[in-house]
Amino acid sequence: MRRTASPSRDTPFEEGLAPQAEMAPRVAVAITTVVICGFFAVAVTYVLQAGYTTLGLVSCFALLLVLMGLQLCHSFPSFMPCAVSRYRRWTLAAQVLLTYAPFGVFGAAWLGMPGFLAASSLLVLRTALGWLAFGTVVVTTGALQFAVGFGVGELAYNCVATALTGLVVYGVSRLASLIREVQTAREELAHLAITQERLRFARDLHDLLGYSLSTITLKCELASRLVRLDPERAETEITEILQTARQALADVRAVASSYLHMSLRRELDSAESLLRTIGIRTEVRAGVELPPGPVDTVLATVLREGITNVLQHSKAQHCVIETAEEGDHVRITVVNDGVGEERSIFHTAAPGAGGSGLNNMTTRVEALGGRLTSGVREDGWFRLSAEVPRQAGVCVAPDDERAGVRVPPDDEPEAAALPGR
């Protein structure tokens, strides 16, 4: 596996991943290097026992160092420059040459080298071709030894030693590589989990604050118009703005602590009150009661998004909200007649600016095994509908997390409904 630059670590958790992720591969590489060097040290003892001249010893040691470098290149390709790793077959060919050519000069002192070539064959070549090359190295080594007069016993011993050396070096090299791959995968999974949590946080902020900020903007506009005409009502609106801002802060804290629960019943009351405050004729047909849990929270969030869209992206005069139970599914539908025009009192969004609200809702609903649809009906009304299994997320905690919601413990207060309800 090619070594790549680590992603930036800008949180304490991410910084803590580095030592843990890098320790095991380093230990594995160190052990593998010691094993390879140990086998070469055995080859050095053969050379020293052969009684060569100084020139012969220097030449032999130089060849051994080159062979050890080639073996390390094949055992740890991720540490090699790209130019070297790209031509590993050529380095394998060089190892073949340096393994067999010196036999004529050094004889028995060179008996340990074919084992490294056998290991490199498995490391460099594809599986079938590698094992074929491995067997060829063992057989060829036996044939060379037989040709120079080795007995059957010595020949068998050296062939087995060659095979075992190749298997051991190949095994520890692959083990080190696999440990690096596993640790890299674990680090990537950890970063993925961090990214998913950030996306959850951003999604929750969008869904919660979009509604709150829309309400604050609407009521501020209304209060500014009423401050001279009806000071008492303007004061009431300002009080509700303050309550909404406080609730938005509470919602943000709930998102940060990952214990956010919203009540569909409360959201229905809030939506009805808010829409009627701004003069939209509202019908609420509540046909289902849900216990606290992921389904309740997700459907309440869908309702918030639907009402936010009514406030920001339409000029509705009539809105119908309906909840119903169909078999083992719960459905919520929000329809309005305001397709086509932006509500004029909002000036914060640039014309044509899109949002991610419906995408967020789709993610939440599908995480619970449900389905979300939206579009314009034949009569020109815009319809947003979400359908979720009633028991979704009740027993399986990961579903809650994927949906971006958590059920609070008994002593954790749920996020209260926004003011205006």
ZAMARGU-4260 file (C-alpha; in steps of 0.2 Angstrom, whole numbers, plus 5000, padded with zeros to 4 digits):
<rodrens>
0) 5000/5000/5000 | 5007/5017/4995 | 5011/5028/5009 | 5000/5044/5009 | 5001/5060/5018
5) 4990/5060/5033 | 4975/5071/5033 | 4976/5087/5044 | 4972/5084/5062 | 4964/5099/5070
10) 4955/5091/5085 | 4963/5083/5100 | 4955/5066/5096 | 4963/5067/5078 | 4980/5072/5086
15) 4979/5057/5097 | 4976/5045/5083 | 4994/5047/5076 | 5005/5039/5089 | 4992/5024/5091
20) 4991/5022/5072 | 5010/5023/5069 | 5016/5012/5083 | 5011/4995/5077 | 5018/4997/5059
25) 5034/5003/5066 | 5036/4988/5077 | 5031/4977/5063 | 5044/4985/5051 | 5058/4984/5065
30) 5055/4966/5068 | 5055/4961/5050 | 5071/4971/5047 | 5079/4962/5062 | 5073/4945/5054
35) 5080/4949/5037 | 5097/4956/5044 | 5098/4940/5055 | 5097/4929/5040 | 5110/4939/5031
40) 5121/4938/5047 | 5120/4919/5045 | 5126/4921/5027 | 5141/4932/5034 | 5146/4918/5045
45) 5147/4906/5030 | 5158/4919/5021 | 5170/4921/5036 | 5172/4902/5038 | 5176/4900/5020
50) 5194/4908/5022 | 5193/4920/5008 | 5207/4933/5005 | 5204/4951/5010 | 5199/4956/4992
55) 5187/4941/4992 | 5179/4946/5008 | 5177/4964/5003 | 5169/4959/4987 | 5157/4946/4995
60) 5152/4959/5009 | 5148/4972/4995 | 5137/4959/4986 | 5129/4955/5002 | 5125/4973/5006
65) 5118/4975/4988 | 5107/4960/4990 | 5101/4965/5007 | 5096/4982/5000 | 5086/4974/4986
70) 5078/4962/4999 | 5073/4977/5010 | 5066/4986/4994 | 5055/4971/4990 | 5050/4969/5008
75) 5045/4987/5011 | 5040/4994/4994 | 5030/5008/5003 | 5046/5016/5010 | 5054/5016/4993
80) 5054/5031/4981 | 5040/5029/4967 | 5053/5027/4954 | 5061/5012/4963 | 5044/5004/4967
85) 5038/5006/4949 | 5053/4995/4943 | 5052/4981/4955 | 5053/4968/4942 | 5070/4975/4936
90) 5076/4975/4954 | 5070/4957/4955 | 5080/4953/4940 | 5095/4961/4948 | 5093/4950/4963
95) 5092/4934/4952 | 5108/4939/4944 | 5117/4943/4961 | 5110/4927/4968 | 5116/4914/4955
100) 5131/4922/4947 | 5142/4923/4962 | 5140/4904/4965 | 5154/4900/4953 | 5166/4911/4964
105) 5160/4909/4982 | 5152/4891/4981 | 5145/4885/4998 | 5147/4902/5006 | 5133/4908/4995
110) 5120/4895/4999 | 5109/4906/5009 | 5105/4919/4995 | 5092/4909/4985 | 5080/4909/5001
115) 5079/4928/4999 | 5076/4927/4980 | 5062/4915/4984 | 5054/4927/4996 | 5056/4941/4984
120) 5048/4931/4970 | 5032/4930/4981 | 5033/4948/4986 | 5035/4955/4969 | 5026/4944/4957
125) 5007/4940/4956 | 5001/4925/4966 | 5002/4911/4954 | 5017/4917/4945 | 5025/4921/4962
130) 5023/4903/4968 | 5029/4896/4952 | 5045/4907/4953 | 5047/4901/4972 | 5047/4883/4967
135) 5058/4886/4952 | 5071/4895/4964 | 5071/4880/4976 | 5073/4867/4962 | 5086/4877/4953
140) 5096/4879/4969 | 5095/4860/4972 | 5101/4857/4954 | 5116/4869/4956 | 5121/4861/4972
145) 5120/4843/4964 | 5130/4850/4949 | 5144/4855/4961 | 5145/4838/4970 | 5134/4840/4985
150) 5127/4824/4992 | 5109/4819/4993 | 5108/4824/5012 | 5116/4841/5010 | 5106/4844/4995
155) 5089/4840/5004 | 5094/4850/5019 | 5099/4866/5009 | 5083/4865/4998 | 5072/4864/5014
160) 5082/4878/5021 | 5080/4889/5005 | 5061/4886/5006 | 5060/4890/5024 | 5070/4905/5023
165) 5059/4911/5008 | 5043/4908/5018 | 5049/4916/5034 | 5055/4932/5025 | 5039/4932/5014
170) 5028/4929/5029 | 5036/4943/5041 | 5036/4955/5026 | 5018/4952/5022 | 5013/4953/5040
175) 5022/4970/5042 | 5013/4976/5026 | 4996/4970/5032 | 4998/4978/5049 | 5002/4995/5040
180) 4986/4992/5029 | 4975/4988/5044 | 4981/5003/5054 | 4979/5015/5040 | 4961/5008/5037
185) 4958/5010/5056 | 4964/5028/5055 | 4954/5032/5040 | 4938/5025/5048 | 4942/5036/5064
190) 4943/5051/5052 | 4927/5046/5043 | 4918/5044/5060 | 4924/5062/5064 | 4918/5068/5047
195) 4901/5060/5050 | 4899/5068/5067 | 4903/5085/5059 | 4890/5082/5046 | 4878/5077/5059
200) 4881/5093/5069 | 4880/5104/5053 | 4864/5095/5048 | 4856/5098/5065 | 4861/5116/5066
205) 4854/5119/5049 | 4837/5110/5053 | 4835/5118/5070 | 4842/5136/5067 | 4834/5138/5050
210) 4817/5137/5059 | 4822/5148/5073 | 4831/5161/5063 | 4816/5162/5051 | 4804/5164/5066
215) 4815/5178/5073 | 4817/5187/5056 | 4798/5186/5054 | 4794/5192/5071 | 4807/5206/5070
220) 4799/5212/5054 | 4782/5211/5062 | 4787/5220/5078 | 4796/5234/5068 | 4779/5237/5060
225) 4769/5236/5076 | 4780/5247/5087 | 4770/5263/5083 | 4754/5255/5078 | 4751/5243/5092
230) 4765/5244/5106 | 4758/5231/5117 | 4758/5218/5103 | 4775/5223/5098 | 4781/5220/5115
235) 4773/5203/5115 | 4782/5199/5098 | 4799/5205/5105 | 4796/5194/5121 | 4793/5179/5109
240) 4809/5184/5099 | 4819/5183/5115 | 4811/5166/5120 | 4815/5159/5102 | 4833/5165/5103
245) 4835/5157/5120 | 4827/5141/5113 | 4839/5141/5098 | 4853/5142/5111 | 4846/5127/5120
250) 4844/5118/5104 | 4863/5121/5099 | 4868/5115/5116 | 4857/5099/5114 | 4865/5096/5097
255) 4883/5098/5104 | 4879/5086/5118 | 4871/5074/5105 | 4856/5072/5116 | 4842/5080/5106
260) 4824/5075/5107 | 4810/5085/5098 | 4791/5082/5100 | 4780/5081/5085 | 4765/5086/5096
265) 4774/5102/5102 | 4780/5106/5084 | 4762/5104/5077 | 4756/5117/5090 | 4771/5128/5087
270) 4768/5127/5068 | 4750/5131/5069 | 4752/5146/5081 | 4766/5153/5070 | 4758/5152/5053
275) 4742/5159/5060 | 4752/5174/5068 | 4757/5179/5050 | 4740/5176/5042 | 4742/5159/5034
280) 4726/5149/5036 | 4732/5133/5044 | 4723/5116/5046 | 4731/5103/5057 | 4725/5085/5056
285) 4734/5076/5070 | 4730/5057/5068 | 4744/5049/5078 | 4753/5051/5095 | 4771/5045/5096
290) 4781/5041/5111 | 4798/5050/5113 | 4811/5042/5102 | 4819/5043/5085 | 4803/5043/5075
295) 4796/5057/5085 | 4811/5067/5083 | 4814/5064/5064 | 4796/5068/5060 | 4796/5084/5071
300) 4812/5089/5061 | 4803/5086/5045 | 4789/5097/5050 | 4801/5111/5055 | 4809/5110/5038
305) 4792/5110/5030 | 4787/5126/5040 | 4804/5134/5037 | 4801/5132/5018 | 4784/5139/5019
310) 4791/5154/5028 | 4806/5157/5017 | 4802/5150/5000 | 4784/5153/4997 | 4770/5165/4998
315) 4757/5153/5005 | 4739/5158/5010 | 4734/5141/5015 | 4744/5127/5023 | 4738/5109/5028
320) 4748/5098/5040 | 4742/5080/5042 | 4749/5066/5052 | 4742/5048/5050 | 4746/5030/5054
325) 4746/5018/5040 | 4749/5000/5045 | 4766/4999/5054 | 4771/5016/5046 | 4769/5034/5052
330) 4767/5048/5039 | 4767/5067/5040 | 4762/5078/5026 | 4764/5097/5024 | 4756/5105/5009
335) 4754/5124/5005 | 4747/5134/4990 | 4762/5146/4990 | 4772/5139/4975 | 4781/5151/4964
340) 4786/5167/4975 | 4798/5170/4989 | 4790/5178/5005 | 4794/5196/5003 | 4798/5200/5021
345) 4814/5190/5020 | 4829/5198/5013 | 4843/5187/5020 | 4844/5174/5006 | 4851/5178/4989
350) 4839/5175/4975 | 4840/5158/4968 | 4850/5152/4983 | 4847/5134/4987 | 4847/5125/5003
355) 4852/5108/5010 | 4836/5105/5020 | 4827/5093/5010 | 4844/5083/5007 | 4846/5083/5026
360) 4828/5077/5029 | 4830/5063/5016 | 4846/5057/5025 | 4837/5057/5042 | 4821/5048/5035
365) 4831/5035/5025 | 4842/5031/5040 | 4826/5025/5049 | 4821/5015/5034 | 4808/5028/5028
370) 4805/5038/5013 | 4803/5057/5009 | 4795/5064/4994 | 4792/5082/4989 | 4785/5091/4974
375) 4771/5101/4966 | 4754/5092/4965 | 4743/5094/4950 | 4732/5107/4958 | 4748/5118/4960
380) 4751/5115/4979 | 4768/5110/4985 | 4768/5094/4995 | 4781/5087/5007 | 4778/5070/5014
385) 4789/5058/5025 | 4784/5040/5030 | 4794/5031/5043 | 4791/5013/5051 | 4784/5016/5068
390) 4796/5005/5077 | 4811/5012/5068 | 4827/5014/5078 | 4818/5008/5094 | 4830/4993/5097
395) 4845/4997/5086 | 4855/5012/5093 | 4866/5014/5077 | 4851/5019/5067 | 4848/5033/5079
400) 4865/5039/5077 | 4864/5038/5058 | 4848/5048/5058 | 4857/5061/5068 | 4846/5060/5083
405) 4848/5053/5101 | 4836/5048/5114 | 4840/5057/5130 | 4841/5048/5146 | 4827/5049/5159
410) 4836/5064/5168 | 4840/5073/5152 | 4827/5087/5148 | 4821/5086/5131 | 4823/5102/5119
415) 4807/5112/5122 | 4797/5117/5108 | 4800/5134/5100 | 4790/5149/5106 | 4775/5154/5097
420) 4766/5138/5101
</rodrens>
